Amino acid sequence: MIIPYLTFNGNCKDALNFYRAVFHCDEPKILTYGDYMPEGSKTPPELLRTWVMHAEMNVCGTNIWFADEATPLKSGDTIKLTATVPTGEEAATIFVALCVGGEVTLPLTETFYSVFHAAVTDKFGVNWNVVAEEAPKQVKG
């Protein structure tokens, strides 16, 4: 499945409210940077605490992902496509193929939601996220 991914620089909640009003959408699911801290991180900078790390909203029958990027965005960087596939192995195959002639923008990362999340700008300048639906293995303490 390919999911459009719209990115913003601190005004994602404003964009969500705007699109929700324009398209008469249901309340989006929102996770802020303050709600989630990657393992090994301390706390996000105060500014980022309220910024959107990930949001989802159904717009005219299409699930769209949204986020605030912590780094400044250039023109053309605001739209990404996310390829979601069942397994980490399938995600790796797609990611490696997209990397040919492209530039990795997020190296392979295992997250709380996936064994595989990575990003690349392909040789045509298209920004891609590749995410496996396969959950990470639980670490036993």
ABEGO torsion letter per residue (X at the ends): XBBBBBBBBGAAAAAAAAAAAAAGBBBBBBBBAAABBBBGBBBBBAAAAABBABBBBBBGGBBBBBBBBABBBBBGAABBBBBBBABAAAAAAAAAAAABGBBBABBBBBBAABABBBBBBBAAGBBBBBBBABBBBBBBX
